[in-house]
Amino acid sequence: MTFEEFQKGGSEPAGLTPPLRAMWHDARGDWDAAHRIAQEDDSRDAAWVHAYLHRKEGDISNARYWYARAGRTAHRGSLEEEWRHIVSILLTSSSPDKQQT
């Protein structure tokens, strides 16, 4: 899936990883759904999304905790830049040609 396809409106695309599902919901203004999805996944990618969501919420201390769990440094740019960066990385890492069988 391309970044542009991910950004399109409509219904949630099939086959998204939980972190990408969370980012998809966040982009559509559903922070609660995004947070619930991120919180239910124990992966480092979900922790990264979780950090972003708490940064967006303004809970910086909680965001720092989740960045550390994700093994990432806190983003210093805008929330929009961070959203685009996370989605781009997650789309690349979840594409079928990047996954091991």
C-alpha positions as a Markdown table, in Angstrom:
| # | Residue | x | y | z |
|---|---|---|---|---|
| 1 | Met | 0.0 | 0.0 | 0.0 |
| 2 | Thr | 1.3 | 3.5 | -0.8 |
| 3 | Phe | 1.2 | 6.4 | 1.5 |
| 4 | Glu | -1.3 | 8.1 | -0.8 |
| 5 | Glu | -3.6 | 5.0 | -0.7 |
| 6 | Phe | -3.3 | 5.0 | 3.1 |
| 7 | Gln | -4.4 | 8.6 | 3.3 |
| 8 | Lys | -7.5 | 8.2 | 1.3 |
| 9 | Gly | -10.9 | 8.4 | 2.9 |
| 10 | Gly | -13.5 | 5.7 | 3.0 |
| 11 | Ser | -13.4 | 2.6 | 5.2 |
| 12 | Glu | -10.4 | 1.1 | 7.0 |
| 13 | Pro | -8.2 | -0.8 | 4.5 |
| 14 | Ala | -8.0 | -4.5 | 5.1 |
| 15 | Gly | -4.8 | -6.1 | 6.3 |
| 16 | Leu | -3.3 | -3.3 | 8.2 |
| 17 | Thr | -1.1 | -4.0 | 11.2 |
| 18 | Pro | -2.4 | -2.8 | 14.5 |
| 19 | Pro | 0.0 | 0.2 | 14.6 |
| 20 | Leu | -1.1 | 1.2 | 11.1 |
| 21 | Arg | -4.8 | 0.8 | 12.1 |
| 22 | Ala | -4.2 | 3.1 | 15.0 |
| 23 | Met | -2.6 | 5.7 | 12.8 |
| 24 | Trp | -5.4 | 5.4 | 10.3 |
| 25 | His | -8.0 | 6.1 | 13.0 |
| 26 | Asp | -6.0 | 8.9 | 14.4 |
| 27 | Ala | -5.9 | 10.6 | 11.0 |
| 28 | Arg | -9.7 | 10.5 | 11.0 |
| 29 | Gly | -10.0 | 12.2 | 14.3 |
| 30 | Asp | -10.7 | 9.0 | 16.4 |
| 31 | Trp | -8.0 | 9.3 | 19.0 |
| 32 | Asp | -9.8 | 7.0 | 21.4 |
| 33 | Ala | -9.9 | 4.1 | 18.8 |
| 34 | Ala | -6.3 | 4.8 | 17.9 |
| 35 | His | -5.2 | 4.7 | 21.5 |
| 36 | Arg | -7.2 | 1.5 | 22.2 |
| 37 | Ile | -5.6 | -0.3 | 19.2 |
| 38 | Ala | -2.1 | 0.9 | 20.2 |
| 39 | Gln | -2.5 | -0.1 | 23.8 |
| 40 | Glu | -3.7 | -3.6 | 22.9 |
| 41 | Asp | -0.5 | -4.4 | 20.9 |
| 42 | Asp | 2.8 | -5.2 | 22.7 |
| 43 | Ser | 5.0 | -4.5 | 19.7 |
| 44 | Arg | 7.7 | -1.8 | 19.6 |
| 45 | Asp | 5.9 | -0.2 | 16.6 |
| 46 | Ala | 2.7 | 0.0 | 18.7 |
| 47 | Ala | 4.7 | 1.6 | 21.5 |
| 48 | Trp | 6.0 | 4.2 | 19.0 |
| 49 | Val | 2.4 | 5.0 | 17.9 |
| 50 | His | 1.3 | 5.1 | 21.6 |
| 51 | Ala | 4.1 | 7.6 | 22.3 |
| 52 | Tyr | 2.9 | 9.8 | 19.4 |
| 53 | Leu | -0.7 | 9.6 | 20.6 |
| 54 | His | 0.3 | 10.8 | 24.1 |
| 55 | Arg | 2.4 | 13.5 | 22.6 |
| 56 | Lys | -0.6 | 14.6 | 20.6 |
| 57 | Glu | -2.7 | 14.5 | 23.8 |
| 58 | Gly | -0.2 | 16.7 | 25.5 |
| 59 | Asp | 0.8 | 14.1 | 28.1 |
| 60 | Ile | 4.6 | 14.5 | 27.5 |
| 61 | Ser | 5.8 | 12.4 | 30.5 |
| 62 | Asn | 3.6 | 9.5 | 29.3 |
| 63 | Ala | 4.8 | 10.0 | 25.8 |
| 64 | Arg | 8.5 | 9.8 | 27.0 |
| 65 | Tyr | 7.7 | 6.5 | 28.6 |
| 66 | Trp | 6.3 | 5.0 | 25.4 |
| 67 | Tyr | 9.2 | 6.4 | 23.2 |
| 68 | Ala | 11.6 | 4.6 | 25.6 |
| 69 | Arg | 9.5 | 1.4 | 25.3 |
| 70 | Ala | 9.7 | 1.8 | 21.5 |
| 71 | Gly | 13.4 | 2.4 | 21.5 |
| 72 | Arg | 12.9 | 5.8 | 19.8 |
| 73 | Thr | 13.8 | 9.3 | 20.7 |
| 74 | Ala | 11.0 | 11.8 | 21.1 |
| 75 | His | 10.1 | 13.6 | 17.9 |
| 76 | Arg | 10.9 | 17.4 | 17.9 |
| 77 | Gly | 9.0 | 18.5 | 14.8 |
| 78 | Ser | 5.3 | 19.0 | 14.3 |
| 79 | Leu | 2.7 | 16.3 | 15.0 |
| 80 | Glu | 1.9 | 16.2 | 11.3 |
| 81 | Glu | 5.5 | 15.5 | 10.4 |
| 82 | Glu | 5.7 | 12.8 | 13.0 |
| 83 | Trp | 2.5 | 11.2 | 11.8 |
| 84 | Arg | 3.8 | 11.2 | 8.2 |
| 85 | His | 7.2 | 9.7 | 9.4 |
| 86 | Ile | 5.6 | 6.9 | 11.4 |
| 87 | Val | 3.2 | 6.0 | 8.7 |
| 88 | Ser | 5.9 | 6.0 | 6.0 |
| 89 | Ile | 8.1 | 3.7 | 8.1 |
| 90 | Leu | 5.3 | 1.4 | 9.1 |
| 91 | Leu | 4.1 | 1.1 | 5.5 |
| 92 | Thr | 7.6 | 0.2 | 4.3 |
| 93 | Ser | 8.2 | -2.3 | 7.1 |
| 94 | Ser | 4.8 | -4.0 | 6.6 |
| 95 | Ser | 4.9 | -4.3 | 2.8 |
| 96 | Pro | 4.9 | -8.0 | 1.6 |
| 97 | Asp | 8.3 | -7.7 | -0.1 |
| 98 | Lys | 9.9 | -6.5 | 3.2 |
| 99 | Gln | 8.5 | -9.3 | 5.4 |
| 100 | Gln | 10.2 | -12.5 | 5.9 |
| 101 | Thr | 8.4 | -15.7 | 5.3 |
